[in-house]
């Protein structure tokens, strides 16, 4: 139980400390255990209880220290190989007589339980038992008062005895072998009876039999529970493995693993489908790989070497040639492959098919280039300014040539209607900066405002300005402005106006001449008649010799 707990809490220091505290409490509560040691996978001592009082533990300085260490290593090896608890042979020690624990340390043996995690041995728990301590502390005193228990080793050597009191000749004796496994120590348990003062002998024997039977039943139940736990763990591992396999195969990302020599050690199904090569055909291959285009071998080799050395997190773009000759664009991400011991054993690569996204991106780029080319070729200034920041978001060539790379030209063309300096003047007063915008602009109306303006300080150019509010690519409000230079049209209109005025003046002069001619004609007729009458009278008067006529004739001639 402690070995399983240690295996499960190796990466959790707090939980591991709790397990070690439980082990220490268990050892202190069982005096028959002389020492408990936690060994790592290299058989180095990680922790022990009781803790050493000096640099060396007592069993490291006895003359038989080499035998103790050898038997411990044998038991560790046997436990790892069989995946079961293993016991060492009984070791007889030479202990100084002044040692207070001399009797308990004279005969000891090891029990080793390996610690396994994910099917791999990560250490072991080694327990040193005292043969004398087993008889002294495990057997109840009431049994020892009626029986003498002895542990017999090889050559009938007494390893431990529960009492020094001799048994009478009529006492009963029984021996049974203690099963420590095929390679464990060969120890016999001898039970000698003392003469019972009463008829309790039979009852005690019956109690021992019942107790041993109960112990056997408990042992079988414990083994059954351990088997059930192991079967449940194996079932969980199989379920987890199947889930990971299904999850890996269902991913559209191709996964490829390499060892430290760049040799392919694993590929998933998606990568095989992506390249058209079977998994068996790809395993063991080294660069250049058959799914690389022949003309790109050098380039892809350099990219792969650079990615392995620099750990490029953004990935590298490349091309994969399928087995049928078709090619796809890919992006490959490379990461170190670290084992459970924290050591790098290779690299794992994730390959993503980016053919369709790359095609879409290229089409979008081409479309954008065409659109920008059209805007750059317009004989009109096109600009977009952020309403929130006043930043010039876009300007075509015509705008840059006329107004530079700032938003000042845009603001001047709008008549300073959307000057950000005035909009954000109240920013510190918690005033809504966009409160002055028309509702149509905030609702992104499709109405386009158009007007003809002339910039301040520039009396030579006229512009026709069209503007509307749009939502920019990042979602915030912006103003689109298109300014067309209409100076030539304005000049033409002015010239036409002047010509129209001159034509109207000439028309008025012609009308006045015609009126004068009509008046002259109307006046000439009566005047001609008067003149004719005067001339006729003058001729008739001149034919007479009347002195009065001579005075009237000059006046009539002048009047005619």
C-alpha positions as CSV (number, residue, x, y, z in Angstrom):
1,X,0.0,0.0,0.0
2,X,2.8,2.4,0.9
3,X,4.6,1.6,-2.3
4,X,1.6,2.4,-4.4
5,X,1.1,5.6,-2.5
6,X,4.7,6.6,-3.1
7,X,4.4,5.8,-6.8
8,X,1.3,7.9,-7.1
9,X,2.6,10.9,-5.2
10,X,6.2,11.2,-6.6
11,X,5.3,14.5,-8.4
12,X,3.3,15.9,-5.5
13,X,5.6,16.9,-2.7
14,X,2.8,17.6,-0.1
15,X,1.1,14.2,-0.7
16,X,4.4,12.4,-0.6
17,X,5.3,14.0,2.7
18,X,2.0,12.8,4.1
19,X,2.7,9.2,2.9
20,X,6.2,9.3,4.4
21,X,4.7,10.5,7.7
22,X,2.3,7.5,7.7
23,X,5.3,5.2,7.0
24,X,7.2,6.7,9.9
25,X,4.2,6.2,12.2
26,X,3.8,2.6,11.0
27,X,7.5,1.8,11.7
28,X,7.4,3.4,15.1
29,X,4.3,1.3,15.9
30,X,6.0,-2.0,14.9
31,X,9.2,-2.6,16.9
32,X,10.0,-5.7,15.0
33,X,11.1,-3.4,12.1
34,X,14.6,-2.3,12.6
35,X,14.9,-0.1,9.6
36,X,12.8,1.1,6.6
37,X,14.6,2.6,3.6
38,X,13.2,4.2,0.5
39,X,15.5,3.5,-2.5
40,X,15.3,5.3,-5.8
41,X,15.7,3.7,-9.2
42,X,19.5,3.8,-8.9
43,X,19.3,2.1,-5.4
44,X,20.4,5.2,-3.6
45,X,18.8,5.9,-0.2
46,X,16.3,8.6,-0.5
47,X,14.8,8.4,3.0
48,X,14.9,6.1,6.0
49,X,13.3,5.7,9.3
50,X,14.4,5.7,12.0
51,X,16.7,8.5,10.6
52,X,20.5,8.0,11.0
53,X,22.0,9.3,14.2
54,X,25.4,9.8,12.5
55,X,26.7,9.9,8.9
56,X,26.5,6.1,8.8
57,X,23.7,3.8,10.0
58,X,24.5,1.1,12.5
59,X,24.2,-1.7,9.8
60,X,26.9,0.1,7.7
61,X,29.6,-0.3,10.4
62,X,29.1,-3.8,11.5
63,X,31.6,-6.4,10.2
64,X,28.8,-8.0,8.1
65,X,27.9,-4.7,6.3
66,X,29.0,-6.2,3.0
67,X,26.6,-9.1,3.4
68,X,23.8,-6.8,4.4
69,X,24.2,-4.7,1.3
70,X,24.6,-7.8,-1.0
71,X,21.4,-9.4,0.3
72,X,19.6,-6.1,-0.1
73,X,20.6,-5.8,-3.7
74,X,19.6,-9.4,-4.4
75,X,16.2,-8.8,-2.9
76,X,15.7,-5.5,-4.9
77,X,16.6,-7.3,-8.1
78,X,14.3,-10.3,-7.3
79,X,11.4,-7.9,-6.5
80,X,11.8,-5.9,-9.7
81,X,12.0,-9.0,-11.8
82,X,8.9,-10.7,-10.3
83,X,7.0,-7.5,-9.5
84,X,6.3,-9.1,-6.1
85,X,7.7,-8.6,-2.5
86,X,11.0,-10.4,-2.2
87,X,12.9,-11.6,0.9
88,X,16.6,-11.9,1.5
89,X,18.4,-14.7,3.3
90,X,18.8,-14.4,7.1
91,X,21.9,-12.5,8.1
92,X,23.7,-13.1,11.4
93,X,25.4,-10.0,12.8
94,X,28.1,-9.5,15.3
95,X,26.8,-6.9,17.6
96,X,28.7,-5.4,20.6
97,X,27.5,-6.7,23.9
98,X,27.0,-3.2,25.2
99,X,24.5,-2.5,22.4
100,X,21.0,-2.2,24.1
101,X,19.5,-3.9,21.0
102,X,22.0,-6.7,20.8
103,X,19.4,-9.5,20.9
104,X,17.2,-7.9,18.3
105,X,20.1,-7.2,15.8
106,X,21.8,-10.6,15.9
107,X,19.6,-12.1,13.2
108,X,17.9,-9.9,10.5
109,X,16.6,-10.2,7.0
110,X,15.2,-7.8,4.3
111,X,11.8,-7.5,2.7
112,X,11.8,-5.4,-0.5
113,X,8.7,-4.1,-2.3
114,X,9.3,-2.5,-5.7
115,X,7.6,0.8,-6.6
116,X,6.2,0.8,-10.1
117,X,4.8,3.7,-12.1
118,X,3.4,3.2,-15.6
119,X,4.9,-0.2,-15.7
120,X,8.5,1.0,-14.9
121,X,10.3,0.5,-11.6
122,X,11.0,3.9,-10.0
123,X,12.3,2.7,-6.7
124,X,11.7,0.3,-3.8
125,X,10.8,0.1,-0.1
126,X,13.3,-2.1,1.9
127,X,12.3,-3.2,5.4
128,X,14.8,-4.9,7.8
129,X,13.1,-7.3,10.2
130,X,14.5,-8.6,13.4
131,X,14.0,-12.3,13.8
132,X,13.9,-11.9,17.6
133,X,11.6,-8.9,17.3
134,X,9.1,-10.9,15.3
135,X,8.7,-13.4,18.1
136,X,8.9,-10.8,20.8
137,X,6.4,-8.2,19.5
138,X,4.1,-10.0,17.2
139,X,3.1,-13.1,19.3
140,X,0.7,-12.1,22.1
141,X,2.1,-12.6,25.7
142,X,-0.7,-15.1,26.6
143,X,0.5,-17.4,23.8
144,X,4.1,-17.0,24.8
145,X,3.2,-18.0,28.4
146,X,1.9,-21.3,27.2
147,X,4.2,-22.0,24.2
148,X,7.8,-21.4,23.3
149,X,8.3,-20.2,19.7
150,X,11.5,-20.6,17.8
151,X,12.7,-19.6,14.4
152,X,15.0,-22.3,12.9
153,X,17.3,-21.5,10.0
154,X,19.6,-23.6,7.9
155,X,21.4,-26.5,9.7
156,X,18.8,-26.3,12.5
157,X,20.4,-23.1,13.8
158,X,18.2,-21.2,16.2
159,X,17.7,-17.7,14.9
160,X,15.3,-16.4,17.6
161,X,13.5,-17.8,20.5
162,X,10.6,-16.4,22.5
163,X,11.7,-17.6,25.9
164,X,14.8,-19.1,27.5
165,X,12.7,-21.3,29.8
166,X,13.2,-25.0,29.0
167,X,10.3,-27.2,28.0
168,X,9.7,-30.6,29.7
169,X,10.2,-33.8,27.9
170,X,6.5,-34.5,27.7
171,X,5.8,-31.2,25.9
172,X,4.5,-31.3,22.4
173,X,6.4,-29.9,19.5
174,X,5.4,-28.9,16.0
175,X,7.3,-27.3,13.1
176,X,6.0,-25.6,10.1
177,X,7.8,-23.9,7.2
178,X,7.3,-20.2,6.7
179,X,6.6,-19.5,3.0
180,X,8.8,-16.6,1.9
181,X,8.8,-17.5,-1.8
182,X,10.9,-19.8,-4.0
183,X,14.1,-17.7,-3.5
184,X,13.3,-16.5,0.1
185,X,14.9,-17.7,3.3
186,X,14.2,-21.2,4.5
187,X,12.9,-20.6,8.0
188,X,11.0,-23.0,10.2
189,X,8.7,-22.0,13.0
190,X,8.9,-24.4,15.9
191,X,6.2,-24.3,18.6
192,X,6.9,-26.1,21.9
193,X,4.2,-26.4,24.5
194,X,4.6,-25.8,28.2
195,X,2.7,-28.0,30.6
196,X,-0.7,-26.3,31.0
197,X,-1.7,-25.7,34.5
198,X,-5.2,-26.5,33.5
199,X,-7.0,-28.2,30.6
200,X,-6.6,-25.1,28.4
201,X,-3.9,-26.8,26.2
202,X,-6.4,-28.1,23.7
203,X,-8.3,-24.9,23.7
204,X,-5.1,-22.9,23.0
205,X,-4.2,-25.3,20.2
206,X,-7.7,-24.9,18.8
207,X,-7.4,-21.1,19.1
208,X,-4.0,-21.2,17.2
209,X,-5.6,-23.3,14.4
210,X,-8.5,-21.0,14.2
211,X,-6.2,-17.9,14.2
212,X,-4.0,-19.4,11.5
213,X,-7.1,-20.2,9.5
214,X,-8.4,-16.7,9.9
215,X,-5.0,-15.4,8.9
216,X,-5.0,-17.5,5.7
217,X,-8.5,-16.3,4.9
218,X,-7.5,-12.7,5.4
219,X,-4.4,-13.2,3.2
220,X,-6.5,-14.7,0.4
221,X,-8.9,-11.8,0.7
222,X,-6.1,-9.3,0.6
223,X,-4.6,-10.9,-2.5
224,X,-8.0,-10.9,-4.1
225,X,-8.4,-7.1,-3.4
226,X,-5.0,-6.4,-4.8
227,X,-5.8,-8.4,-7.9
228,X,-9.1,-6.5,-8.3
229,X,-7.3,-3.1,-7.9
230,X,-4.7,-4.2,-10.5
231,X,-7.3,-5.3,-13.0
232,X,-9.2,-2.0,-12.5
233,X,-6.0,-0.1,-13.1
234,X,-5.1,-2.1,-16.2
235,X,-8.7,-1.5,-17.5
236,X,-8.3,2.2,-16.9
237,X,-5.0,2.2,-18.7
238,X,-6.4,0.4,-21.7
239,X,-9.4,2.8,-21.8
240,X,-7.0,5.8,-21.6
241,X,-4.8,4.4,-24.2
242,X,-7.7,3.7,-26.6
243,X,-9.1,7.2,-26.0
244,X,-5.7,8.8,-26.7
245,X,-5.4,6.7,-29.9
246,X,-8.8,7.7,-31.2
247,X,-8.2,11.3,-30.3
248,X,-4.9,11.3,-32.1
249,X,-6.2,9.6,-35.2
250,X,-9.2,11.9,-35.4
251,X,-7.1,15.1,-35.4
252,X,-6.5,16.8,-38.8
253,X,-3.0,17.6,-37.7
254,X,-0.2,15.4,-38.9
255,X,2.1,14.3,-36.0
256,X,5.6,13.0,-36.6
257,X,8.2,12.0,-34.0
258,X,12.0,12.0,-34.6
259,X,14.9,10.6,-32.5
260,X,18.1,12.5,-31.8
261,X,19.4,11.5,-35.2
262,X,16.3,12.9,-36.9
263,X,15.1,9.5,-37.8
264,X,11.3,9.1,-38.0
265,X,10.1,7.0,-35.1
266,X,6.3,7.6,-35.2
267,X,3.7,9.1,-37.5
268,X,-0.1,9.2,-37.0
269,X,-2.8,8.4,-39.5
270,X,-3.4,12.0,-40.4
271,X,0.2,12.5,-41.5
272,X,0.1,9.3,-43.6
273,X,-3.1,10.5,-45.3
274,X,-1.5,13.9,-45.8
275,X,1.5,12.5,-47.6
276,X,0.0,9.4,-49.2
277,X,2.7,7.1,-47.7
278,X,1.9,4.3,-45.3
279,X,3.2,4.4,-41.7
280,X,5.4,1.4,-42.3
281,X,7.1,3.1,-45.3
282,X,7.9,6.3,-43.3
283,X,9.3,4.7,-40.1
284,X,13.1,4.8,-39.9
285,X,13.6,7.4,-42.7
286,X,16.1,10.2,-42.3
287,X,16.2,13.6,-44.1
288,X,15.8,14.2,-47.0
289,X,12.4,12.5,-46.9
290,X,10.6,11.1,-49.9
291,X,7.7,13.5,-49.4
292,X,10.0,16.5,-49.9
293,X,10.1,17.9,-53.5
294,X,13.5,17.1,-55.0
295,X,14.3,20.7,-55.9
296,X,13.6,21.9,-52.4
297,X,15.7,19.4,-50.5
298,X,18.5,21.8,-49.6
299,X,16.0,24.6,-48.6
300,X,13.9,22.2,-46.4
301,X,17.1,20.7,-44.8
302,X,18.2,24.2,-43.8
303,X,14.8,25.1,-42.5
304,X,14.6,21.9,-40.4
305,X,18.1,22.3,-39.0
306,X,17.4,25.9,-38.1
307,X,14.1,25.1,-36.4
308,X,15.7,22.2,-34.4
309,X,18.5,24.5,-33.1
310,X,16.5,27.7,-32.5
311,X,13.1,26.2,-31.5
312,X,11.1,28.4,-33.8
313,X,7.6,28.7,-32.2
314,X,6.0,30.4,-35.2
315,X,6.5,27.3,-37.3
316,X,8.1,26.9,-40.7
317,X,6.4,26.9,-44.1
318,X,7.2,24.2,-46.5
319,X,5.9,22.0,-49.3
320,X,5.0,18.3,-49.2
321,X,4.8,16.2,-52.3
322,X,2.3,13.4,-52.0
323,X,3.0,10.0,-53.3
324,X,0.8,10.7,-56.4
325,X,2.9,13.8,-57.2
326,X,0.5,16.4,-56.0
327,X,1.8,19.1,-53.7
328,X,0.4,20.8,-50.7
329,X,1.6,23.8,-48.7
330,X,2.2,23.1,-45.0
331,X,3.3,24.8,-41.8
332,X,5.4,22.7,-39.4
333,X,5.8,23.3,-35.7
334,X,8.7,21.5,-33.9
335,X,9.1,20.9,-30.2
336,X,11.5,18.9,-28.1
337,X,10.3,15.4,-27.0
338,X,11.0,15.0,-23.3
339,X,10.6,11.7,-21.5
340,X,9.4,11.1,-17.9
341,X,12.9,11.6,-16.6
342,X,13.2,15.1,-18.1
343,X,15.6,14.1,-20.8
344,X,15.2,15.0,-24.4
345,X,14.9,11.9,-26.6
346,X,14.1,13.6,-29.9
347,X,11.6,16.0,-31.4
348,X,7.9,15.9,-32.2
349,X,6.5,17.9,-35.2
350,X,3.0,19.0,-36.0
351,X,2.2,19.5,-39.7
352,X,-0.9,21.5,-40.8
353,X,-2.2,21.7,-44.3
354,X,-2.4,25.4,-45.2
355,X,-3.0,25.0,-48.9
356,X,-6.5,26.4,-48.8
357,X,-5.8,29.2,-46.4
358,X,-2.7,30.1,-48.3
359,X,-4.7,30.2,-51.6
360,X,-7.4,32.4,-50.0
361,X,-4.7,34.6,-48.5
362,X,-3.0,35.0,-51.9
363,X,-6.4,35.8,-53.6
364,X,-7.2,38.4,-50.9
365,X,-3.7,39.9,-51.3
366,X,-4.1,40.1,-55.1
367,X,-7.6,41.6,-54.7
368,X,-6.3,44.1,-52.2
369,X,-3.4,45.0,-54.5
370,X,-5.8,45.5,-57.4
371,X,-8.0,47.6,-55.3
372,X,-5.1,49.7,-54.0
373,X,-3.8,50.0,-57.6
374,X,-7.2,51.4,-58.7
375,X,-7.2,53.8,-55.8
376,X,-3.6,54.9,-56.4
377,X,-4.5,55.6,-60.1
378,X,-7.5,57.8,-59.3
379,X,-7.2,61.5,-60.1
380,X,-9.0,62.2,-56.8
381,X,-7.8,62.3,-53.2
382,X,-9.1,59.4,-51.2
383,X,-8.5,59.4,-47.4
384,X,-9.9,57.7,-44.3
385,X,-9.6,59.3,-40.9
386,X,-10.5,57.7,-37.5
387,X,-13.2,59.7,-35.7
388,X,-11.9,58.5,-32.3
389,X,-8.2,59.3,-32.7
390,X,-7.9,61.6,-35.7
391,X,-5.4,59.2,-37.2
392,X,-5.0,59.0,-41.0
393,X,-5.9,55.4,-41.7
394,X,-5.6,55.4,-45.5
395,X,-4.5,57.9,-48.2
396,X,-3.9,57.3,-51.9
397,X,-1.1,58.7,-54.0
398,X,-3.1,61.8,-55.1
399,X,-3.9,62.7,-51.5
400,X,-0.2,62.3,-50.4
401,X,1.0,64.4,-53.3
402,X,-1.5,67.2,-52.5
403,X,-1.8,67.1,-48.7
404,X,1.1,65.0,-47.4
405,X,1.0,62.0,-45.0
406,X,-1.1,63.7,-42.2
407,X,-4.8,64.0,-41.6
408,X,-4.6,67.9,-41.8
409,X,-5.7,67.9,-45.5
410,X,-8.7,65.7,-44.7
411,X,-9.8,68.0,-41.8
412,X,-9.3,71.1,-44.0
413,X,-11.4,69.5,-46.7
414,X,-14.3,68.9,-44.3
415,X,-14.1,72.5,-43.1
416,X,-12.8,71.4,-39.6
417,X,-16.2,69.8,-39.0
418,X,-14.7,66.6,-37.5
419,X,-11.5,68.0,-36.0
420,X,-10.3,65.4,-33.4
421,X,-8.7,68.2,-31.3
422,X,-12.1,69.7,-30.7
423,X,-13.9,66.4,-30.3
424,X,-11.5,65.2,-27.6
425,X,-11.1,68.6,-25.9
426,X,-13.6,67.4,-23.2
427,X,-12.0,64.0,-22.7
428,X,-10.9,64.8,-19.2
429,X,-14.5,65.9,-18.2
430,X,-16.1,62.5,-18.9
431,X,-18.0,64.0,-21.9
432,X,-19.0,61.7,-24.7
433,X,-16.5,62.6,-27.4
434,X,-18.9,61.5,-30.2
435,X,-22.0,63.3,-28.8
436,X,-21.8,65.9,-31.6
437,X,-21.9,63.4,-34.5
438,X,-25.1,63.3,-36.5
439,X,-27.3,60.3,-35.9
440,X,-27.0,59.2,-39.6
441,X,-23.2,58.9,-39.1
442,X,-23.5,56.9,-35.9
443,X,-26.0,54.5,-37.7
444,X,-23.6,54.3,-40.7
445,X,-26.1,55.7,-43.1
446,X,-25.6,55.2,-46.8
447,X,-26.2,58.9,-47.6
448,X,-23.2,60.6,-49.1
449,X,-22.6,64.3,-48.4
450,X,-21.2,66.3,-51.3
451,X,-20.1,69.9,-51.6
452,X,-17.7,72.2,-53.5
453,X,-15.2,74.0,-51.4
454,X,-12.0,76.1,-51.7
455,X,-9.3,75.7,-49.1
456,X,-8.3,78.6,-46.9
457,X,-5.3,80.4,-48.3
458,X,-5.6,78.6,-51.7
459,X,-7.7,80.6,-54.1
460,X,-6.4,78.7,-57.2
461,X,-8.0,75.3,-56.5
462,X,-11.5,74.1,-56.2
463,X,-12.5,70.6,-54.8
464,X,-15.7,68.6,-55.0
465,X,-15.8,66.8,-51.6
466,X,-17.8,63.6,-51.0
467,X,-17.8,62.1,-47.6
468,X,-19.6,59.5,-45.5
469,X,-19.1,57.6,-42.2
470,X,-18.0,54.0,-42.4
471,X,-17.0,51.3,-40.0
472,X,-13.3,50.6,-40.2
473,X,-11.8,47.1,-40.2
474,X,-11.3,47.1,-36.4
475,X,-14.9,48.2,-35.8
476,X,-14.5,51.8,-34.8
477,X,-16.1,54.7,-36.6
478,X,-14.1,56.5,-39.4
479,X,-14.8,59.0,-42.1
480,X,-14.2,58.3,-45.8
481,X,-13.5,61.4,-48.0
482,X,-13.1,61.7,-51.8
483,X,-11.9,65.1,-53.0
484,X,-11.9,65.7,-56.8
485,X,-10.0,68.7,-58.2
486,X,-12.6,70.7,-60.2
487,X,-10.5,73.8,-60.7
488,X,-10.6,73.3,-64.5
489,X,-14.3,72.9,-64.5
490,X,-14.8,75.9,-62.3
491,X,-12.5,78.0,-64.6
492,X,-14.5,76.7,-67.6
493,X,-17.8,77.6,-65.9
494,X,-16.4,81.1,-65.1
495,X,-15.3,81.7,-68.7
496,X,-18.7,80.5,-69.9
497,X,-20.4,82.9,-67.5
498,X,-18.3,85.8,-68.7
499,X,-19.0,84.9,-72.4
500,X,-22.7,84.7,-71.5
501,X,-22.6,88.2,-70.0
502,X,-20.8,89.6,-73.1
503,X,-23.4,87.9,-75.3
504,X,-26.2,89.4,-73.2
505,X,-24.6,92.9,-73.5
506,X,-24.2,92.6,-77.2
507,X,-27.8,91.4,-77.5
508,X,-28.9,94.5,-75.6
509,X,-26.9,96.8,-77.8
510,X,-28.4,95.2,-80.9
511,X,-31.9,95.6,-79.5
512,X,-31.2,99.3,-78.8
513,X,-29.9,99.8,-82.4
514,X,-33.0,98.3,-83.8
515,X,-35.2,100.5,-81.6
516,X,-33.2,103.6,-82.7
517,X,-33.6,102.6,-86.3
518,X,-37.3,102.2,-85.9
519,X,-37.6,105.6,-84.2
520,X,-35.6,107.2,-87.0
521,X,-37.8,105.6,-89.6
522,X,-40.9,106.8,-87.9
523,X,-39.5,110.3,-87.6
524,X,-38.2,110.5,-91.1
525,X,-41.6,110.1,-92.8
526,X,-43.3,113.3,-91.3
527,X,-40.1,115.2,-91.6
528,X,-39.8,114.3,-95.2
529,X,-43.3,115.4,-95.8
530,X,-42.8,118.7,-94.1
531,X,-39.6,119.2,-96.1
532,X,-41.4,118.5,-99.4
533,X,-44.2,120.8,-98.5
534,X,-41.7,123.5,-97.6
535,X,-39.8,123.0,-100.8
536,X,-43.0,123.2,-102.9
537,X,-44.1,126.4,-101.1
538,X,-40.7,127.9,-101.6
539,X,-40.7,127.1,-105.4
540,X,-44.2,128.6,-105.8
541,X,-43.2,131.7,-103.8
542,X,-40.0,132.1,-105.8
543,X,-42.0,132.3,-109.0
544,X,-43.8,135.4,-107.7
545,X,-42.2,138.9,-107.3
546,X,-43.9,139.7,-104.1
547,X,-41.4,141.2,-101.5
548,X,-43.0,139.2,-98.8
549,X,-42.3,136.0,-100.7
550,X,-38.7,137.0,-101.0
551,X,-38.4,137.1,-97.2
552,X,-40.2,133.8,-96.7
553,X,-38.3,131.8,-99.4
554,X,-34.9,131.6,-97.5
555,X,-36.7,130.5,-94.3
556,X,-38.7,127.8,-96.2
557,X,-35.5,126.6,-97.9
558,X,-33.8,126.2,-94.5
559,X,-36.8,124.4,-93.1
560,X,-36.8,122.0,-96.1
